[in-house]
Amino acid sequence: MKKNIYLLFTVAMATLLVGCGKSKSLVAENFAVSPTPLEYMAGDVPATISINVPAKVMNKKVVVACTPILKWEDGVANGETFTLQGEKVEANNTIISYKNGGHATMRFCVPFQEGMEKSELFMQFNARKGKKVVKMPTVKIGYGTQCTAALVTKTAKTANFGAAPDNFQRVISQKQEAAVKFLIGQANLRGSELNSQNVRDFIATLKNIKSDEQSLVLNNIEVSAYASPDGAYAINEKLAERRGEVSEGYVNQQLKQNQLSTNVDTKYTAEDWDGFQELVSQSNLQDKDIILRVLSMYQDPEQREQEIRNVAVVYKELADAVLPELRRARMVINYDVIGRSDDAILALLDEDASKLSVEEMVYAANMLATTDAQKESIFKKMVSIYPNDYRAYNNLGEIALKKGDLDNAQYYLRQALSIQSNAPEPNVNLGLIAIQNSQFQDAEMYIAKGVGANNFDEAMAHLYVAQGKYNQASVKMMNSANNSAALANILAQNYSDALSTLNKIKNPDAMTYYLRAILAARMEDKSEVKDNLAKAIALDASLAKKAANDAEFSDYNK
């Protein structure tokens, strides 16, 4: 059960043609296979085979083709042939010295097939000296295929699949703003300003709040008054203060007319240099850079104004285009929109779901439904009412996945992507399906598009297991307590973490006990192996055959 060990098979041999007409042999101890037993990884069975040829064995004129062959009950899989040659052969293969012997390393990799769990690895030789071909005896060099990593296709079936979230807010803060402008040196509200569209909208909002005080809650009104930065500071300060008082009086008058009460928070700014700088920056003034430079060089307001006045042409443009915009007052209504109660949402689902917003429907399914059947019913209504929102299709796919209904799950998830191709949740969910089907390249493609999904880290951990990146998978699963996290820890040889994870699983299933048995086998606890396999098989009888062929239990199946 250990990796990187030499296998000793004393009876098998391969005879090579040597000089002086005598024979010497290679036996199984001249080969090392890593890992031993073989291991499933990312859909393949890979290994490194080291060949150590002793001195005075390799004839100088011999070519030997070495072909690793994996055999199991129902099949055979050939690896790539690796060729050795003697020193006098004119070819481009690995040369082995007759006098000193030599070392060679070859790679073995075949696609995994069912049945390879219980298998044997042989090395087949074919030697040629000139035109003479001699087929050598086959040597057994390895055994078994440990398929623990392949369990990711099973644990992925009980992964946390991604449900698209709602953006429902019971309370939504809103603002309604109006602005009125004043003539230079004045603080009276003109009729033309009070009849502007933004002031009419301001008044309409107050009326709406009064007419629907259950759904609309008035918090306060802010009044901010300003004077432009031209003229004496003391005069501007009084002017801005007066504009604030006048505007506050107008707001209080509107509150009284609409029978509303709230705080009116008033402030004023004597010279609005910030607003001035913003308007100049956004303008097409010919020399605006000069003005902005003046603002950065001088902090004293009177010196700023004087320096700007010195640029006479520019100042005239400012007086016409910029300064009038700064003689103003802003009035802002701050209010909350209160959404329907849970009971009201549930009632409308039965009475007339079309009256619910899309966010209310997703919220109802995600948060108010108590069974998957209820969720499914709500999302099917949502599909008919809001057919262009991918979330209903994704979440129907998520429900189907939990049932193990892959056909319907894939249908719904592809519908979701037809609406929004970069939606994270359906991409991640299709990636997890691809892992269940051992389609690891497809899984990588889908999961890469799933950044932002609430199960993205767990999906990445499954992908890392499938790719043989066990330590990375273990880190990604650090905060999870499920079969997949336990599998990642076992493969990363973090056995204490694996045991801790298994102990935290609230509803252990057959795979949970099977993983416990694997962990016990690696910890050489025969009693725990037996007990946990019995529990696993009691819940899933098909695991009996799997355990009988599992290389993890080779020491216990004798």
RAWOWO-V829862 format. One record per backbone hydrogen bond with DSSP energy under -1.0 kcal/mol. NH is the residue of the N-H (numbers start at 1). CO is the residue of the C=O. E is the energy in kcal/mol with one decimal. If there is no record, write none. Layout:
nh,co,e
NH,CO,E
NH,CO,E
This chain:
nh,co,e
14,26,-2.0
16,24,-1.4
22,19,-1.3
26,14,-2.1
28,9,-1.1
30,27,-2.3
31,28,-1.9
32,50,-2.1
34,48,-2.4
38,143,-1.4
38,144,-1.1
40,146,-3.0
41,44,-3.1
44,41,-2.0
45,110,-2.6
47,108,-2.6
48,34,-2.8
49,106,-3.0
50,32,-3.0
51,104,-3.3
52,30,-2.8
53,102,-2.7
56,98,-4.2
62,59,-1.4
63,128,-2.6
64,84,-2.6
65,126,-2.9
66,82,-3.3
67,124,-3.0
69,122,-3.1
70,77,-2.9
71,120,-2.9
72,75,-2.6
75,72,-1.0
77,70,-2.4
79,68,-3.2
82,66,-3.0
84,64,-2.9
85,94,-2.4
86,62,-2.3
88,60,-2.4
89,86,-1.2
91,89,-1.3
94,83,-1.5
96,85,-2.5
101,97,-1.4
102,53,-2.2
104,51,-2.2
106,49,-2.8
108,47,-2.8
110,45,-1.2
112,43,-2.6
116,113,-2.0
118,115,-1.1
120,71,-2.4
121,142,-2.4
122,69,-3.1
123,139,-3.3
124,67,-2.7
126,65,-1.6
127,134,-2.6
128,63,-2.6
129,132,-2.6
132,129,-2.0
134,127,-3.3
139,123,-2.4
141,121,-2.7
142,121,-1.9
144,119,-3.8
145,117,-1.9
146,38,-4.4
151,148,-1.7
152,149,-1.7
153,150,-1.8
154,151,-1.4
155,151,-3.0
156,152,-1.9
157,154,-1.5
158,155,-1.4
159,156,-1.2
161,159,-1.0
172,337,-2.2
174,335,-3.4
176,333,-1.7
178,331,-2.4
180,329,-2.3
182,327,-3.3
186,183,-2.2
194,190,-2.0
195,191,-1.5
196,193,-1.4
200,196,-2.1
201,197,-2.5
202,198,-1.4
203,199,-2.3
204,200,-2.3
205,201,-2.0
206,202,-1.5
207,203,-2.0
208,204,-2.4
209,205,-2.4
210,206,-2.0
211,207,-2.1
212,208,-1.3
216,212,-2.4
217,336,-2.6
219,334,-2.7
220,334,-1.4
221,263,-2.4
222,332,-2.5
223,265,-2.9
224,330,-2.4
225,267,-2.2
226,328,-2.6
227,269,-1.3
230,228,-1.8
236,232,-2.2
237,233,-2.5
238,234,-1.8
239,235,-2.3
240,236,-2.8
241,237,-2.2
242,238,-2.3
243,239,-2.4
244,240,-1.9
245,241,-2.1
246,242,-2.5
247,243,-2.2
248,244,-2.5
249,245,-2.2
250,246,-2.0
251,247,-2.3
252,248,-2.6
253,249,-2.0
254,250,-2.0
255,251,-2.4
256,252,-2.3
257,253,-2.2
258,254,-1.6
259,256,-1.3
260,255,-2.9
265,221,-2.6
267,223,-2.2
269,225,-2.5
272,227,-2.1
273,271,-2.0
276,272,-1.9
277,273,-2.8
278,274,-2.2
279,275,-2.4
280,276,-2.4
281,277,-2.4
282,278,-1.6
288,285,-1.2
291,287,-1.4
292,288,-2.5
293,289,-2.0
294,290,-2.1
295,291,-2.2
296,292,-1.6
297,293,-1.7
298,294,-2.2
304,300,-2.3
305,301,-2.3
306,302,-2.2
307,303,-2.5
308,304,-2.1
309,305,-2.5
310,306,-1.5
311,308,-1.2
312,310,-1.4
315,311,-2.5
316,312,-1.8
317,313,-1.4
318,314,-2.3
319,315,-2.7
320,316,-1.6
321,317,-2.8
322,318,-1.8
323,318,-2.5
325,322,-1.1
326,323,-1.3
328,326,-1.5
329,180,-2.1
330,224,-3.1
331,178,-3.2
332,222,-2.8
333,176,-3.0
334,220,-2.7
335,174,-2.2
336,217,-2.7
337,172,-2.9
338,215,-3.8
339,170,-4.2
345,341,-2.3
346,342,-2.5
347,343,-2.2
348,344,-2.2
349,345,-1.7
350,346,-1.0
351,347,-2.3
352,348,-1.8
355,352,-1.8
356,353,-1.8
361,357,-1.8
362,358,-2.2
363,359,-2.4
364,360,-2.4
365,361,-2.2
366,362,-2.9
367,363,-3.1
368,364,-1.3
369,364,-2.0
375,371,-2.1
376,372,-2.8
377,373,-2.0
378,374,-2.2
379,375,-2.7
380,376,-2.0
381,377,-1.7
382,378,-2.3
383,379,-2.1
384,380,-1.3
385,381,-1.7
386,382,-3.8
389,386,-1.4
394,390,-2.5
395,391,-2.7
396,392,-1.9
397,393,-2.2
398,394,-2.3
399,395,-1.8
400,396,-2.1
401,397,-2.2
402,398,-1.9
403,399,-1.2
404,401,-1.1
405,400,-2.5
406,404,-1.4
409,405,-2.1
410,406,-2.7
411,407,-1.9
412,408,-2.6
413,409,-2.6
414,410,-2.2
415,411,-1.8
416,412,-2.1
417,413,-2.0
418,414,-1.6
420,416,-2.3
423,420,-1.8
427,423,-1.1
428,424,-2.3
429,425,-2.6
430,426,-2.3
431,427,-1.8
432,428,-2.1
433,429,-1.8
434,430,-2.3
435,431,-1.8
436,432,-1.9
437,433,-1.6
438,435,-1.8
439,434,-3.3
440,438,-1.1
443,439,-2.1
444,440,-2.1
445,441,-2.0
446,442,-2.5
447,443,-2.8
448,444,-1.9
449,446,-1.5
450,447,-1.9
453,450,-2.4
456,453,-1.8
459,455,-2.4
460,456,-2.6
461,457,-2.0
462,458,-2.0
463,459,-2.2
464,460,-2.8
465,461,-2.2
466,462,-2.3
467,463,-1.8
468,465,-1.4
469,464,-3.1
470,468,-1.2
473,469,-2.0
474,470,-2.4
475,471,-2.0
476,472,-2.2
477,473,-1.7
478,475,-1.6
480,477,-2.1
486,482,-2.0
487,483,-2.7
488,484,-2.4
489,485,-2.1
490,486,-2.3
491,487,-2.6
492,488,-1.8
493,490,-1.3
494,489,-2.9
495,493,-1.2
498,494,-2.3
499,495,-2.4
500,496,-2.2
501,497,-2.6
502,498,-2.6
503,499,-2.1
513,509,-1.8
514,510,-2.1
515,511,-2.6
516,512,-1.9
517,513,-2.1
518,514,-2.1
519,515,-2.6
520,516,-2.5
521,517,-2.3
522,518,-2.2
523,519,-1.6
524,521,-1.1
525,520,-3.0
529,525,-2.0
530,526,-2.3
531,527,-2.4
532,528,-2.5
533,529,-2.2
534,530,-1.9
535,531,-1.8
536,532,-2.4
537,533,-2.7
538,534,-1.8
539,535,-1.3
540,536,-1.8
543,540,-1.9
544,541,-1.7
546,542,-1.2
547,543,-2.8
548,544,-1.8
549,545,-1.2
553,550,-1.7
554,551,-1.5
556,553,-1.7
